[in-house]
Structures are given as structure tokens and as C-alpha cells.
Amino acid sequence: MPASKKTPVEKLSRPPYARMNRIHGELKEDNYPNCSALGKTLEVASKTISRDIDFMRNQMGLPIEWDPVENGYFYSELVDNFPMVQVSEGELFSLLIAQKALESYKGTPYEKPLESAFRKISGGLRDKVFISLDRMNTGVSIKAVGIANFDLEIFQIVSRAVTTEQELEFEYKGHADKSWKKRRIQPWHICGVDGQWYVIGHDLNRKAKRTFALVRMRKVELTGEAFNRPKDFEIEEHLQNSLGVFSGGKVQTVKIEFSGQARRLVQEKSWHPSQEIRELENGHVELSLKLNDLWEIERWVLAWGGDAKVIAPAALRKSIRKHAEKILENSEQG
């Protein structure tokens, strides 16, 4: 009798988790399964089941033993969850950081879907991992400030448009607009920056690449019109000369001198891939960046108050002075 050909599943170098999860279910229900019966149920050779059980016992550490009276396998200890995920200490800590990051979205439209997704991921971890996670839980926290509030449905529609490559129609009110304006775009990419979500794509009305904040969108609809995302679009390249998410125009060298407490704080962080920091003879430091948009760096500089002085370009220095004068005027009126 000719040997039966192995199915693609059986050719996998590592036993499929779906099949082992089925074996786990039989063991958890105390059905005392054996290789022959499982092989017929799962339509694989009994040797395949035997290898699966060896893997579950030796690699996953599951307490599987053989009962000669029942002629089947059983769990000698209580097993609540099937360990779908095996993690190292470093990966475990990263998982904890992810959990803490999700906590910063409490009270926002993201909370429930993020919590659900995290539970699905962490649900496959072994009990001993949860113990370690709980022990570290009280020693790590993350605080996020200024998370944008918007309708989760908008995020879902926009993300669907990006993944299915469908054009979008919506009404938009930019930070300088007084009224809502209708827009139609081919969305290429969604990115999150400093608690705010943006969609980048081709504006069909303006026939140019544009960035839109989801919080400023309403009446978002899929048009059903398909498009092809440009093959040469790379988000890393698009944002390489941006401090945040806005990008466009000629690349300029921005130089800012920092003094006081800002001097040390600026040196402690990486602000941009192009940054260069040098110490000056007066004890201050100079931060140099190559950017093609000044809107975000302008607000960043203002946040440092009197500890920051713009050296270049002249246009940024002029704008900062204008804003500073306005702040002083408002303070005197108060």
C-alpha cells in the first residue's frame, strides 16, 4: 500500500498551534485522548499527534501524562490557559510597557478595543508569566498628556479606507479654518504622533499630498472608488525632515540656543535623526535640526520660554518674536 502524501500542514517544521490547542481542549475536559483517536479526528497520522504531545510536554512545559487504565493522556495538574505565546524576560517587560501605554487611553474611544486586543494577546501567556507581570506592575507607569478625543468610528472608517485602498470623502476644519470644508482624498497611511492621529494621502481637490488630523474630520464616508497607493511612498522618507507629522517645502537648517534648565533637558533626549548638539563657550548648547516645516518647531520653541533663542532661520526667529509679543500683550491685558 503506497504511503500517503503529507498535507502542507504536516510538513510544517513546528507543530501547528491550532492542532495543539485542540489537543489541549481534550485534555482539559478529561477526555483521555490517545494518538490514534486524535489522529482520526484531526485527519493526521498518529505519529504527528505523538510529536505534538511531545512538543507540548517538553517545549511548553505542560503536565501531560499517560494513564494506562484509561488508555489516554491527561493533565496531572490544573491548566487554565493554553500557552500560545512564549516570551523572554525582555519581551515580558515590553508587554508590560505596552499595557501601561494602553492605560493612558482610559476614557477615550480607544479604551475598550485596545483592552480587548491586549487581553487576547496576554491571554495565551502562562500563569507564571502573569505572576511576574503582576510583580513588576506596581513599579512601572506611563503618563500621556493631550490625547486627542474623537469618534472611534472615524478611525475605523479611515483605517478601512487605507487598508482597502478606497477614496474617502469628509468635511474638514483645519486649525486656521472658520468653517467646515468638503474634502476627497486617496488615503495612504495613518500615523499617531503625540496623542494625535493623522491620515496622509493625496488630496484630489488640491492635487497634492496632504496631512489631515482625524479629530478635525466629520461625516467621513467611503466612496467605493478604488485607487493604487504609490509604490514609492514610504512613511519614514515622508517624515524624515519633520519634527512631528507635518512635512513640506524646502529643507532648512534650524539652530536654537538653550540656556538654564533647558540646556540639560535638551541634551537628555533624541529629538530628531538629523540633530546635532554642541556646547558653546558661554555654557549654553546649540541644537541643530534639518526640517522642511517650521509650524511644529515654532510651538516647540515657545514651550521652552526664555531658555530658548532661535539663531536660524530668520523666518522662524521673526515668527517666534511675533508670538512672544502677543503673549506679553495678552498678559498685560489680563
KOLTITI-116595 format. One record per atom (N, C-alpha, C, O, CB): residue in one letter; x, y negated, z. Coordinates in steps of 0.1 Angstrom, whole numbers, plus 5000, padded with zeros to 4 digits. Atoms other than C-alpha are relative to their C-alpha. Glycine has a CB too. Layout:
# KOLTITI-116595
aXYZ/...
END
This chain:
# KOLTITI-116595
m500950125000/m500050005000/m500949885000/m501749865009/m499050005012/p499150115001/p501649674989/p499849915012/p498749895017/p499749924988/a500150104989/a502449425016/a499349884997/a499449834985/a501549965005/s500850125003/s500049135019/s500949885000/s501849875008/s498949995010/k499350135000/k501348795010/k499749915012/k498549915016/k499849934987/k500350094989/k501748555038/k499349874995/k499749824985/k501349965008/t500750125003/t499448255038/t501049885003/t501949905010/t498749985007/p499150114997/p501047905038/p500149975015/p501249925019/p499549884993/v499950024985/v500147875075/v501050095006/v501750045015/v498650025006/e499149914993/e502048185084/e501549974996/e502450025003/e499650144996/k498650025004/k505148065065/k500649885008/k501849865007/k500049964985/l499450114992/l505547765089/l501050055009/l500950165015/l498949935007/s498949964992/s508747775108/s499650005015/s500350065023/s501349924998/r500450014986/r506947685140/r498550035001/r497749984993/r500349855006/p501449964999/p503647835151/p499149885001/p499349795008/p499850095013/p500950115000/p500747605144/p499349985013/p498950085019/p498950024989/y500750034987/y499247435174/y498650035000/y498050075010/y500349865004/a501449985001/a495747475162/a499750155004/a498750185011/a499449974986/r500249864998/r496047855163/r500350035015/r499650115022/r500950094991/m499749974986/m497747855197/m499049945010/m498849995021/m501449945003/n501050064991/n495147625211/n498850095001/n498150105011/n499549864994/r501149905000/r492547885201/r500350125009/r499550175017/r499750064985/i499649904990/i494548145220/i499949965014/i499550035023/i501550054997/h500150064987/h494747915249/h498550005005/h498350035017/h500549855000/g501449994996/g490947895249/g499550135004/g498750155014/g499149954988/e500449864996/e490548275250/e500650035014/e499950105022/e500550094989/l499349974987/l493048295279/l499349925011/l499149985022/l501549964999/k500650084990/k491348015298/k498650055004/k498250045015/k499949854995/e501349944997/e487948185295/e500150145006/e499150215008/e499250004987/d499849874995/d489448505309/d499450114991/d498850204996/d499450015014/n500549905009/n488548705278/n501050114997/n500750214990/n499749934987/y499049905001/y491748905280/y500350044985/y500150164982/y499750135008/p499749975014/p492648875243/p501350084998/p502250075006/p500049874992/n498849935004/n495149105226/n500449964986/n499649904979/n499950155002/c499550045014/c497249065194/c499150054989/c498949984979/c501450054999/s500849945010/s495049295174/s498749934998/s498349894987/s499850155003/a501350065001/a491749135182/a500149854996/a499349814987/a499350005014/l499850145004/l493148775179/l500449994985/l500049904978/l501149945008/g499650005014/g494748865146/g498850014990/g498849954980/g500950124997/k501249995009/k491348975131/k499249885000/k498749834990/k499250125005/t500950124998/t489548675145/t500749884992/t499949804985/t499949965014/l499350115006/l492248425132/l500550034986/l501149954979/l501149965009/e499649965013/e492848625100/e501549994997/e502049944987/e499349924990/v498549995001/v496648665106/v500450135005/v499750215011/v500749885007/a499549884995/a498848955113/a500250005015/a500449895021/a501450034993/s499949994985/s499049085149/s501449955004/s501649905015/s499850145005/k498650044996/k502849015148/k500149845001/k500849795009/k501050054989/t500150155000/t502048645141/t499549965014/t500049865020/t499149944989/i500650034986/i499848635173/i501150035011/i501249955020/i498850085002/s499049974990/s502648805192/s501149895001/s501549865012/s500750144996/r499050115000/r505148535181/r499449875006/r500149805013/r500549974986/d500650124994/d502648265191/d500050015015/d500349915022/d498549994995/i500049984985/i502248415226/i501449985006/i501549935016/i499450135003/d498650024996/d506048435229/d500449865001/d501049815010/d500950084991/f499750145001/f506348075219/f499349925012/f499949845019/f499649944987/m500750074990/m503647965243/m500550035014/m500549955023/m498550045000/r499549964987/r505148155272/r501549955002/r501849905013/r500050165001/n498650044998/n508848085266/n500449864997/n501349805004/n500950094991/q499750145003/q508847745250/q499149905007/q499649795011/q499949984985/m501050094993/m505747585266/m499950035014/m499349955022/m498750014993/g500049974986/g506147755299/g498750045006/g498450025018/g500549885008/l501449974995/l502547875301/l500150145007/l500850235002/l499050014988/p500049884992/p501948155327/p499250124994/p498250164999/p499549975014/i500749905007/i500848425302/i500650145004/i501850165003/i500149984985/e499549864997/e501048795314/e499050104994/e497950074990/e500050015016/w500849895006/w499749125302/w499350095011/w499950125021/w500950094992/d500849924991/d497049325320/d499750144993/d498950144984/d498749935005/p500249865006/p497249705311/p498650055002/p498250134993/p501150095005/v501449954998/v493849775326/v499049944990/v498250014985/v499649975015/e500950075009/e492049505306/e500550014985/e499849974976/e499949865004/n499449995014/n494349575276/n500049864993/n499649844981/n499250104991/g500050145006/g494849195271/g500949915009/g501349945020/g498749954998/y499250104993/y496748885281/y499149915009/y497949905007/y500749914990/f500850094991/f495648645309/f501049905006/f502249915006/f499350085012/y499250104993/y496848335327/y500150045015/y499150065022/y499349854999/s499849974986/s498348415361/s499949885009/s499849905021/s501450075002/e500150124992/e498048055372/e498949914993/e498749934981/e501349925002/l501050095006/l495447775366/l500749914990/l501749854993/l499349925011/v499550095011/v496047595333/v498849914996/v497849964990/v500650084988/d501250085004/d493747295328/d500149954985/d499149964978/d500049875009/n499850065014/n495147145295/n501050074992/n502150124998/n500349855001/f499049945009/f496947295266/f501149894997/f500749784992/f499450054987/p498950105002/p500347115264/p500349984985/p501350034980/p501350045007/m499850035014/m500046985229/m501349924997/m501949924986/m498849934994/v498950095002/v502846735234/v501150035011/v500850045023/v499649855001/q498949984991/q506246795249/q500949874999/q501349834988/q500950134997/v499250125001/v508246485259/v501250005009/v501350085019/v499149885005/s498850014992/s511646395272/s499849895010/s498749825010/s501249974991/e500250104990/e512246165301/e499949864994/e499149784998/e501250005010/g500050135007/g512945875277/g498649974994/g498149864994/g501149994990/e501350015007/e509745945258/e498949985010/e497949915008/e499750134992/l501050024989/l507745965291/l500049865004/l498949805006/l500450095011/f500050144996/f508945625301/f499449914989/f498749814993/f501549965003/s500650085011/s508045485267/s498450015000/s497749924997/s500550054986/l501449984998/l504545635272/l499449925011/l498349865009/l499750155002/l500550084989/l504245465305/l500049854996/l499049784999/l501050015012/i500050135004/i505245135289/i498849974991/i498149864991/i501349964992/a501250015009/a502545195262/a498749985008/a497849905005/a499950124990/q501250004992/q499945255289/q499949865007/q498849805007/q500150115011/k500050134994/k500944935307/k499649894990/k498949794993/k501349975007/a500350105010/a500744735275/a498550004996/a498049904994/a500850034987/l501449995003/l497244865269/l499249935011/l498149885008/l499550154999/e500750064989/e496244735303/e499849854998/e498949795004/e500750035013/s500150145003/s496844385291/s498849964991/s498549844990/s501349944994/y501250025009/y493844425267/y498750025008/y497750025001/y500150094988/k501249984993/k491344475295/k499149884999/k499649764999/k500350025015/g500950115002/g488244265290/g499949954986/g499149864983/g500449895009/t500150045014/t488844235252/t499350114992/t499150224998/t501449974995/p500749905009/p487144425223/p500950124998/p500450234994/p499749944987/y499049895002/y490344645222/y499950115011/y500350225009/y501449954998/e499849924988/e489944795257/e499550144998/e500350245000/e499349945011/k500549865001/k487645095250/k500650084990/k501050204993/k498549994997/p499449925010/p489045215217/p501550035003/p501950155000/p500049944987/l498649974996/l492645185230/l500150105011/l500950195011/l500749875004/e500049904989/e491845365262/e499650144995/e500250235000/e498949955011/s500449875005/s490145645243/s501250064992/s501450184994/s498849984990/a498949945007/a493145685220/a501150045009/a501750155007/a500549894990/f499049964990/f495545685249/f499750135007/f500650215010/f500349895010/r500549884993/r493545955267/r500250124991/r500650234996/r498649995004/k499849885009/k493646175236/k501550044999/k501850164998/k499549964986/i498649975001/i497446145234/i500550065013/i501250165013/i500849874996/s499549954987/s498146185271/s499350125005/s499850195013/s499949895010/g500749884995/g495546455275/g500750134997/g500450235004/g498750004993/g499349885003/g497846705259/g501350035008/g502050135006/g500350014986/l498849984992/l500646655284/l499850095011/l498750115016/l500549865005/r500149904989/r501446905311/r499849935013/r500149815014/r501350085001/d500350064987/d500446845347/d501249945006/d501149835012/d499450115009/k498850054994/k504046795358/k500449874994/k501149795001/k501150114999/v499750135006/v504346515334/v499149895006/v499649785008/v499850004984/f500950094993/f501346345349/f500549965013/f500349845018/f498650055000/i499450034987/i502946365383/i501149904999/i501149805007/i500550135007/s498950095002/s506046195371/s499549864995/s500049765000/s501050054990/l500650125005/l503945935353/l499349925011/l499549805012/l498950034989/d500650074988/d501945855385/d501149945009/d500849835014/d499150105007/r499050054991/r505145815405/r500649874994/r501049785002/r501150115002/m499450125006/m506545565380/m499049894999/m499449774997/m500650034987/n501150095003/n503145395376/n500149875008/n499849765003/n498750075001/t500050114991/t503545165406/t501249914998/t501349805004/t499950045014/g498750085002/g507045045395/g500149924988/g501149864986/g501150095002/v499950075013/v506244905361/v498749934997/v497749994999/v500450104989/s501250075004/s503844645349/s500449904988/s501549874986/s499449925011/i499950095011/i503344425318/i498949895001/i497849935003/i500050074986/k501050115000/k501644085317/k500049934987/k501049884982/k500249905012/a500150075013/a500343935285/a499149885002/a498149885009/a499450094989/v500850134999/v499143575282/v499649964986/v500349964976/v500949895006/g500550055012/g496943435255/g499650104989/g499950084978/g501049914994/i500549905010/i495443745239/i498849954993/i497849905000/i499750145007/a501250065008/a493043635211/a498850095003/a498850215003/a500450004986/n501349944999/n489343715216/n499349994987/n499049884982/n499249945011/f500850005012/f487443825185/f499350134999/f499550225007/f500949984988/d500949885002/d484944075173/d500850124995/d501550114985/d498849974990/l499349885004/l486344425171/l499550054987/l500350114979/l499850115011/e500549955013/e484144495141/e500749934989/e500949994978/e498549974999/i499250075010/i486044235122/i501350074997/i501850094986/i500349855004/f498849935001/f489244415129/f499950134993/f500750164984/f500650035014/q500349875007/q487744745118/q499849984985/q500250064977/q498950075007/i500350035014/i486444595085/i501349964993/i501650014982/i499049894999/v498850055007/v489744425077/v501050124999/v501650134988/v500749895008/s499149895000/s491844735086/s499550104989/s500350164982/s500150075013/r500549915010/r489544945064/r500349954986/r500650024977/r498450025002/a499750075013/a490044695035/a501450024997/a501850044985/a499649865001/v498649985003/v493744725039/v500450144996/v501150174986/v500949965013/t499649865003/t493945105040/t499350054987/t499950144981/t499550085012/t500649955012/t491445155012/t500249914988/t499749944977/t498550015002/e499650105011/e492744854991/e498749954993/e498549974981/e500950074990/q501250075005/q489444674988/q500049855003/q500649815013/q498750065006/e500050144998/e488944304984/e499049965011/e498050035013/e499649934987/l500850054989/l487444105013/l499449864997/l500149784990/l500850005013/e500650135000/e485043815015/e499749965014/e499250045022/e498749994991/f500350044986/f484643605046/f500049845000/f500449784991/f501150055010/e500050144997/e484243255060/e501249975009/e501450055019/e498749945005/y498850024992/y487343095075/y500149855004/y499849764996/y501350044992/k499750144995/k488142785096/k501450005005/k501750055016/k498949975011/g498650024996/g491842705098/g500149915012/g499249845015/g500849964988/h499850084988/h493342525128/h499849854997/h499649775006/h501450025005/a500250145004/a493042195108/a498749974993/a498449864990/a501249954991/d501350015007/d489642265092/d498949955009/d498949995021/d499650134993/k501250044992/k486442095104/k498850084997/k497850085005/k499749854997/s501149925004/s484142335086/s500450134995/s501650154991/s499149924990/w499749875005/w483942695075/w500050004985/w499349934978/w498950105005/k499849995015/k485142775040/k500050154996/k500650235003/k501349934996/k500149875005/k484443085019/k501350044994/k501949964986/k498850024991/r498849955006/r487443295010/r499950144995/r499050225000/r501249995011/r500049875005/r488143604990/r501450044998/r502249974991/r499250014986/i498549965001/i491443794993/i500150154997/i499250234998/i500649975014/q499549865001/q493244114985/q500950035012/q502149995011/q500750034986/p499249984987/p494444225020/p501150104998/p500850214994/p499150045011/w498949915002/w497844375020/w500550075013/w500950185014/w501249934994/h499349964987/h498944405057/h499349935012/h499049815011/h501549984999/i500550054987/i497644355093/i501250005009/i501950105010/i498850075005/c499050004990/c500144245119/c499649925012/c498849835012/c501349934994/g500350064988/g499944145155/g501349925005/g502449985006/g499650105011/v498950094996/v502143855168/v499549925012/v498649845011/v500549914989/d500350084988/d502043715204/d498550005004/d497949905007/d500549864998/g501449994996/g498543845212/g499049964989/g497849964992/g499849925012/q500950055010/q497043725179/q500250104988/q501350144985/q500449864995/w500049915012/w496143945148/w499849924988/w499049834987/w499050115002/y500150075013/y496643835112/y499950104989/y500450214990/y501249914999/v500049925012/v495943965078/v500749924989/v500549804987/v498550044995/i499250075010/i498343885050/i499650064986/i499550184985/i501650025002/g500449955013/g497343915014/g499949894989/g500549784991/g498650065001/h500050095012/h496643744980/h498649935000/h497649995000/h500250084987/d501250095001/d494143454981/d499549984986/d500349924978/d500249875007/l500450005014/l492143494949/l499549864996/l499649824984/l498850104998/n500450135003/n490843134951/n501249914998/n501249834988/n499149945011/r498850085001/r494242974956/r501150064992/r502150004989/r500549975014/k499149925008/k496043244936/k501449995006/k502449974999/k500149944986/a498750004993/a498843264962/a499950095012/a498850135017/a500449865004/k499949924988/k499943474992/k499749915012/k500249805013/k501450065001/r500450074988/r498343365024/r499850085012/r499850215012/r498649934997/t500149934987/t498043455061/t498849945007/t498649825008/t501349985009/f501250044993/f494743445080/f499950065014/f500250185016/f498850054991/a500249954987/a494143475117/a498650065001/a497650004997/a500149895011/l501349944999/l491343725124/l499049935009/l497849945007/l500250155005/v500850074990/v490043515153/v499249884993/v498249844998/v500849955011/r500650115007/r489143245127/r499250044989/r498849964980/r501149904995/m500849945011/m487243475104/m498650035005/m498450075017/m500650124994/r501449964996/r483443535104/r499350054987/r499850024976/r499249895007/k500749955011/k480943705081/k500950084990/k500950064978/k499249894992/v499149925008/v483543955069/v499350114993/v498650195000/v501250055009/e500749905007/e482444185042/e501050074990/e501850004984/e498849954992/l499349935011/l483944455019/l499349984987/l498149994987/l500250155003/t500750025013/t483244374983/t499950124991/t499050124982/t500849894992/g500049885008/g483844724969/g500949994988/g501150094981/g498650024995/e499150025011/e486244574944/e501450055004/e502050005014/e500149854995/a498649944997/a489544774943/a501149924995/a500949844985/a500150144995/f498750075005/f493044634939/f501250095003/f501050185011/f500149865007/n498849934998/n496544764939/n501049915008/n501449815003/n500750054987/r499150084992/r498844644967/r501350004992/r501850104987/r500250075014/p498750015007/p502144514952/p501050095005/p501250105018/p500549855001/k499049904996/k504744784953/k501349935006/k502049995014/k500450084989/d498850064995/d507444524961/d499749925013/d500649855018/d500549904989/f500350074987/f505644384992/f500550085012/f500150195014/f498549975001/e499549944987/e507544465024/e499849905011/e500249785010/e501550044998/i500350094989/i506344305057/i501349955006/i501349835010/i499150075010/e498750044994/e509944295070/e500649894992/e501149794997/e500950125002/e499550115009/e511044095040/e499249885000/e499749765000/e500150064985/h500950115000/h508043875041/h500249915013/h500149795012/h498550045000/l499950084987/l508643775078/l501549985004/l501749935015/l499350085010/q498650014995/q512443775078/q500549865003/q501449845011/q500950064989/n499650144997/n512643395077/n498949935008/n498749805007/n500349924987/s501150054992/s509643345100/s500250025015/s500750125019/s498650064996/l499849984986/l509743285137/l498950085006/l499050165016/l500049865007/g501249924996/g506243435141/g499450084988/g499950184984/g499049925006/v500749935011/v503843525113/v500049914987/v499849964976/v498750045004/f500150095012/f503843215090/f501349994993/f502349974998/f499549865005/s498850005008/s506143215061/s499849934987/s498749954981/s500550154998/g500150075013/g506743005030/g500949884999/g501349825009/g498549964998/g499250115002/g508742735015/g501550034999/g501950155000/g499849895010/k498649995001/k512442675013/k500650035014/k500249985024/k500749874995/v499349964988/v514742835039/v500949885005/v501749834997/v500950134998/q499350114995/q516142575062/q500850045013/q500450145020/q499149885004/t499349974988/t518742585090/t499549915011/t499649795010/t501649984998/v500550074988/v517242485123/v501050015011/v501450115015/v498650055004/k499150004989/k519542375151/k499449925011/k498949815010/k501449934995/i500650064988/i518342305186/i501050015011/i501650115014/i498750075004/e499150014989/e520442195216/e499250025013/e498249955015/e500949875000/f500749974987/f519442335250/f500949965012/f502149995012/f499550145001/s499350044988/s520342205284/s499250055012/s498250115011/s500349855001/g500849974988/g519242255320/g499850155001/g500650234997/g498749935001/q500449864998/q517442585329/q499850074986/q500150194985/q498850015008/a500249945013/a516642635292/a501350064994/a501250164986/a499449904990/r498749955006/r520342685284/r500250155003/r500550234993/r501149925006/r499949864996/r520443015303/r498950094994/r499250204989/r500150025015/l501249925005/l516943135293/l500150034985/l499850144981/l498749925003/v499949985015/v517643085256/v501150114997/v500950194988/v500449874993/q498949905002/q520843295259/q499650145003/q500250244999/q501249965008/e500349874996/e519043585275/e499150084991/e498850194994/e499349985014/k500949935009/k516743665246/k500450004986/k501249914982/k498649945001/s499850005014/s516843755210/s498849944993/s497750004994/s500350154994/w501250075005/w514543515192/w499850024985/w498650024980/w500249855002/h500249985015/h515243585155/h501350074995/h502450055000/h499849864993/p498849935006/p517543815134/p501149904995/p502349944995/p499650094989/s499050095005/s519343505120/s500749925010/s501549845007/s499349914989/q499650094990/q520043345153/q501550005003/q502250115002/q499350035013/e498750024996/e523443215163/e500049915012/e499449805011/e501049954988/i500050084988/i524143075197/i501549975004/i502350065005/i499350075013/r498650044996/r527342875206/r499949905011/r499049825012/r500749944987/e499850094988/e528442695237/e500649874995/e501649874987/e500850065011/l499550135003/l529042325234/l501049945011/l500949995022/l498949904997/e499050064990/e531742115251/e499349935011/e499949925022/e500949904993/n500750064989/n529141935271/n499350095010/n498650055019/n499049904995/g500649904992/g528042265287/g498650044995/g498150145001/g499849945014/h501249955006/h524942295266/h500250114990/h501450144987/h499249884993/v499849895010/v524242565240/v499249954988/v498249884989/v499550145005/e500750045012/e523142525204/e499550134994/e500350234991/e500949934990/l500649895007/l520742775188/l499749974986/l499249864983/l498650045007/s500150025014/s520842805151/s499150114994/s499450234996/s501349994993/l500949915007/l518042975130/l499849974986/l499949854982/l498650015008/k500350035015/k517243015093/k498550044998/k498150154999/k500950094991/l501549985001/l513442965088/l499549934988/l500149834983/l499449945013/n500750075012/n511142875059/n498749945004/n497949904995/n499950104989/d501250064996/d508342745080/d500349935014/d500850005022/d498850105001/l499750084988/l508542475107/l498949995010/l499149945021/l500549874997/w501150024992/w505042495122/w500150075014/w499950015024/w498750054993/e499949924987/e505742765148/e501249965008/e501149955020/e500150154996/i498850054993/i509242645157/i499849875007/i500349845017/i501250004991/e500350134995/e507842305163/e499350015014/e499649945023/e499149924991/r500749984988/r505442425190/r500950075010/r500750055022/r498750084998/w499149934991/w508142655205/w501049905006/w501249905018/w500850104992/v499050104994/v510542355209/v499249915010/v499849885020/v500549914988/l500850084991/l507742145225/l499850065014/l499850005024/l498749964994/a500349934988/a507242415251/a501249995010/a501150015022/a499850154997/w498850024992/w510842355264/w500149875006/w501049845015/w501350044992/g500050134994/g510141995272/g501349934997/g501949934987/g499850015015/g498850085002/g513141775278/g501350075000/g502350024998/g500149905011/d498849925001/d515542065279/d500450044986/d501450104984/d499950125009/a499749975014/a515442095241/a500149874992/a499349784993/a498950094994/k499850115009/k516741855215/k500350054986/k501350134984/k501249915005/v499949955013/v516341915178/v501249924993/v501249804993/v498749984991/i498950065007/i519541855158/i499749994985/i500049894978/i501350085002/a500349995014/a518341965124/a498850104998/a498750195006/a501250034991/p499950105010/p516441945101/p499349875005/p498749865015/p499350054987/a500650134997/a515341575101/a498550005001/a497949935010/a500549904990/a501549995000/a511741665093/a499450055013/a498450015018/a499550084988/l500449944987/l511441875125/l500249905011/l499449895020/l500850135002/r499750094990/r513141615146/r498949895000/r498549845011/r501449944998/k501050115001/k510641345133/k498750055005/k498049975012/k499949964985/s501349954995/s507641565140/s500050025015/s499049995021/s499750144993/i500049984985/i508741655175/i499949875007/i499249865017/i501450075004/r500150134994/r509241285183/r498549954999/r498149895009/r500949904992/k501450045001/k505741215170/k499150065010/k498250005016/k499550034986/h500849934990/h504141485192/h500449955014/h499549945022/h500350154998/a499650054987/a506241365222/a499349875004/a498949855015/a501550005001/e500650134998/e504941015218/e498550015003/e498049945011/e500349914988/k501549984998/k501341145216/k499850055014/k498850015020/k499550094989/i500149954986/i501841345248/i500149895010/i499449895020/i501050115002/l499850114991/l503141035265/l498949915001/l498449865011/l501449934997/e501150095001/e500340825253/e498850065007/e498049995014/e499649984985/n501149944993/n497741075265/n500250015015/n499249995022/n499850154995/s499750004986/s499441095299/s499749875006/s499249865017/s501450055002/e500250134995/e499340725303/e498549965001/e498149895009/e500849894992/q501550025000/q495640715294/q499350075011/q498350025016/q499450044986/g500649924989/g494940975320/g500149935013/g499649985023/g500550145000/
END
